[in-house]
Amino acid sequence: MSGNVFGSGFVIVPFGESHGKCIGVVIDGCPAGLKLDVDSIQKELNRRRPGQSKISTPRTEEDRFEILSGIFNGYTTGAPIAMIVENKDIESSKYDKIKNTPRPGHADFTAWYKYGGFQDYRGGGRFSGRTTISFILAGALAKQLLKKVLQIEILAHTVALGGIKVERAISVEEIKKNTEANPVRCADPKIAEKMIKRIEEVQREGDSVGGIIEAVCINIPTGLGEPLFRNIESELSKLLFAIPAVKGVEFGSGFRAADLLGSQNNDPFIIESNKIRTESNNAGGILGGISTGMPIICRIAIKPTASIAKPQKTVNLQSMTPTEIAVEGRHDPVIVPRAVPVVEAALAIVLVDFAIQRGLIPPILPKSG
């Protein structure tokens, strides 16, 4: 089975490379009758695009998207939807110089080995973070479906960056109010200032940092998930790990659960507004791979940007000799802030897929507007 297809009810097929003609996605299974909010899709792309601040890559792409199919008179038709974003600000010459010296931390070596040297090495090709445009396009559409039909909202924010962490609980209101108000997308303004200073320090040294993104999904219906092998945790993790640079995913109390007693980690059941809920949410809204109706909470670890100016050891693939490399070009000192909307998009794609399978989103939506 191809590794470029995801989903069962809401199927996505991403395509394109970093320095190719475009990045795009084909979406199959989107219900007919959704009045498409084009501005909302562009807004999501703007959150991900390069050149947003001094802590972002200087590559200047407008990332304006184009719809090729599946939309008529402003509504989804039920046919496959194809959307693309053209690559315009491309500078490939530096990659020609290093095509035989794989960059540490990148997929250069594994791609070269797997595809026999036929891979597009420019800008990382198919393995570039730029390919997450496909996630954003599909995720923005998924968000609209989830909001319109089920009132589901997905919010993500930076909780750790370069060793600086948010040490307190952050409310949904704070996430909505503060996340987009600073370049690191941290919902705690004071911690955001410290994160920015840390990035600037590392940037001067020619190095990079990683961090952690927390996501909260609210108004989740009970019963989403298909155990054993398509449970909601495994599917969410599968798509989250498809985001370049993601190295860890945890739900609820996550790894902290290993240090707790059962009496501390268990979530007692209660009745609230005639619905069964839990008193706490250490499970992160998921039990047995099925949504409980509580908010789904997960955290995603993002590694430091692999492209750094510091000299590093590598090898020459042609001569099979050791050498050094100092990566030139335009790179982010940290990719965590730009990954925030990508994480939201990935979660939306999985949730809408499960909602369609369960029949919570019908194949034809009531016309509105």
Residue, then its C-alpha position, 0 to 999 in steps of 0.5 A: m500500500s502506498g505511503n502517501v494516502f491517509g484516511s478511510g472516510f476523509v482520504i487525503v493524498p498529498f503531493g509535491e516537493s520543496h523546490g518543485k512546481c507546487i505543493g498540493v493535496v487531493i481530498d476524497g470523501c468530503p461531503a457535498g454542500l459545505k459552503l467553503d470559507v476560502d479566507s479561513i483556508q488562506k488564514e491557516l496557510n498564513r500561520r504556517r508560511p515562512g518569513q513571519s518574523k525575525i525568528s523564521t526563515p527569510r524565504t518569502e513565499e506568499d503561499r496563495f492557494e488555488i482550488l482545481s476541482g471539487i468546488f462549484n458555486g462556492y460549495t463542495t460538490g462531493a467530488p475529489i477536491a484538489m488544491i495547490v500552492e505554487n513554490k515561487d521563492i526558490e534558490s536551489s544552487k546551494y543544494d546542488k553543492i551538497k547533494n553528495t554530502p547528507r546533512p546530519g539530522h535530515a532525511d538526505f541519506t535515507a532518501w538517497y539510499k531508498y531511491g537510489g539517488f533519484q530523489d529530489y534533493r533540493g530543499g529536502g524534496r519530499f521530506s521538507g517541512r514545506t510539504t506540510i502545506s498539504f496538511i494545512l490545506a486538508g486540515a483547514l477544510a476538515k476544521q470547517l466541517l468539524k466546526k459547522v457540524l459538530q462544533i469541534e474546536i482544535l487549539a494548539h500552542t507552544v508549551a516548551l522551547g529551547g528548555i524554557k517551559v510553561e509550568r502552569a495549566i493554560s486555559v482554553e481562553e488564554i490559548k485563544k487570546n494569547t497564542e497568535a499575539n507573539p511569534v513563538r505562539c506561546a499562550d503565556p506572554k511572560i514565558a513567550e518573551k523568555m523563549i524569544k530571547r533564547i532563540e535569539e541567543v542560539q541564532r547568534e551561535g548558528d544553532s537551533v532549538g526544538g520544543i513541545i506543542e500542546a493541543v486541545c480538542i474540545n466538544i469531542p463526541t463520545g465513541l470516536g475510534e476503531p479498536l484495535f488497530r485504528n484506535i483514535e490514539s494510534e491514528l492521531s499519532k500516525l499522522l502527527f509523526a508524518i509531520p517532519a521533525v516530530k519525535g514524540v507524542e503523548f496523550g493526557s498525563g503521558f509519560r508522567a503516568a509512569d510515576l503516578l499511582g493508579s489512584q492518582n492517574n485514574d479519572p473518576f466518573i461523574i454526571e454533569s449536565n445529564k452526561i457522563r464525564t470524568e472528574s479529571n482528564n489524565a486519560g487525555g479524552i481517550l480510553g481504550g482507543i475510544s474518545t470519552g467525550m472529554p477534551i482530547i489533550c496531547r503534546i508533540a515533541i519537535k526536534p531542533t531544526a536540522s539545518i544549522a550553520k555550525p560545522q558537522k561531520t558527514v560523508n561524501l556519498q560518491s567517494m565514501t570518505p569523511t568530510e564536514i558540512a556547514v549548511e548554508g541557505r535560509h532556515d528557521p532557528v526553530i520550527v515549533p511556532r510554524a508547526v503549531p497550525v500543522v499540528e491542528a490540521a493533522l488532528a482535524i484530519v483524523l477527527v473528521d475522518f472518524a466522524i464521517q465513518r461514524g455517521l456524525i457528518p452526513p454525505i450531504l450537508p444542509k444548504s446554508g448561506 
